Each structure stands twice: as C-alpha cells, then as structure tokens.
Amino acid sequence: MVSPALVAFAASLFAAAPINAIAGKTYTSWDCCKPACGDSGLTGAYNRQTMIGAPRICDINNDPFSISTGLTAVPACGQSGSAYLCDTYAPVPVSDQLSYGFAIMRDKAACCKCFELTWASGTPAAGKKMQVQVINIGGDKTTSSANDVIIYTPGGGVGPVYDGCRLQYGKSWGKTIGGVQSRAECAALPQNLQAGCYWRWNWAKGDVNGWNVNYKQITCPSTLEDISGCSV
C-alpha cells in the first residue's frame, strides 16, 4: 500500500512544476513609481502594439487618472511629476492556495500579460499559486535574472534607483532590496498599504525574495484587468 504521505508529496511536486513552465525566482518591490507599461514615452517598445488600454496610474493621493491622462502624466520618480503607482496594485489572497497581484518582468513584450506562478518544493509557499498581471518592465539586475518575477508588494523594497515612496508618503520601509523583514514591520506602513504588506507573512508565510517558482502564461482573470484597465 502506498503511503498517503508519499502520495501527497508527489502531488505537491506535480503542482509545483506545471507542464512547459518557466523556472525562476520571486522577489518583491514597491517603489511607488509610475510603472513603465503605463507610460506613453516607454510603451512604444513595451508591447504597445498588442495592449488594449494601459495600466492605471494614480496621483499622490492614490486617485486614478483616466487611462489616457495617465499615459502622459509625468512620473514623480526622476522627473518631479505627479504620477505614482496606485495602491490597488497590492497583492490580494483569493483563498489559502491562490492570490492575485501585479508584477514586474524583464520581457519587454510582457506588458499587460498574465502569468500563473507556482512556488516550488522547499519554499514556505510550496504548491501555492499566484496569478499576476505585468504592469512594469525592468528589475534590479544585481539581484534578479531574466526569468525572475518581481511581485508588487507594499513594503517590498524600493530598489536601488528611485525611492518614490519618500515622495508620496514621506518615507520608505525596510531594506532597499527586500523591504520589511518581518510581519511586525508592516505596522509602520500607511493604513492603505498594510494589508498588502501582511500578505507576504500571512499568506506566503515568509519573505518571498529568492524563492524558486515555476510559471506559465494564462488568460488574465477579469479581476486583474478591472483593476489595471489593460489587457492583451
């Protein structure tokens, strides 16, 4: 008789490695800066030919611009403009095994595409899935590689270039790379960002940075498209 524990272990391994999946790692970020897929000066090279709409952009108070206004709104980061990352891009649990969220990838054709991530065996979130829509292109090349996925997570680190959170909120939180280091540190974030910060520790059960993941492209959930305002 096959051990139930062995059956469960085998099932978890199968779930963690979807057929034709891409292997990478997950990281976190929340720099409060206008995402590139929603900027008309950048999206010509970033999948603009196949995008419908564009990721919503917000002002300093997290009030969204219209899609057309957001595309041309000047970024606060590096250009002293009025355009920021919306707080609605924080991750949200759907169930114990599934979350929705938004992400940064290196692939310049990834804007507004969606991917399903499955964390690999050996991570605290092993077998759990996350469906994300890409709204930004880039990443810190000193810590992540071409196949990695950076999940937008409040308190997830502002990165080495722009600290838009100091412009929008008057401060940033945690380490430049990785952000807050514990659940307790999430309490220092503004109230509107705390739930997204707690997502790491309550749902993913840990830091999320450097965790092995497998992912594949999927049809975007309508919930993500409704939040972002874009699709492919």
Buried (B, 14 or more C-beta within 10 A) or exposed (E): EEEEEEEEEEEBEEBBEBEEBBEBBBBBBBBBBBBBBBBEEBBEEBBBEEBEBBBBBBBBEBEBBEBEEBBEBEBBBEEEBBBBBBBBBBBBBBEEBBBBBBBBBBEBBBBBBBBBBBBBEEBEBBBBBBBBBBBBBBBBEEBBEEBBBBBBBBBBBBBEEBBBBEBBBEEBBBEBBBBBEEEEBBEBBBEEBBBBBBBBBEBBBEBBBEBBBBBEBBEBBEEBBEBBBBBB
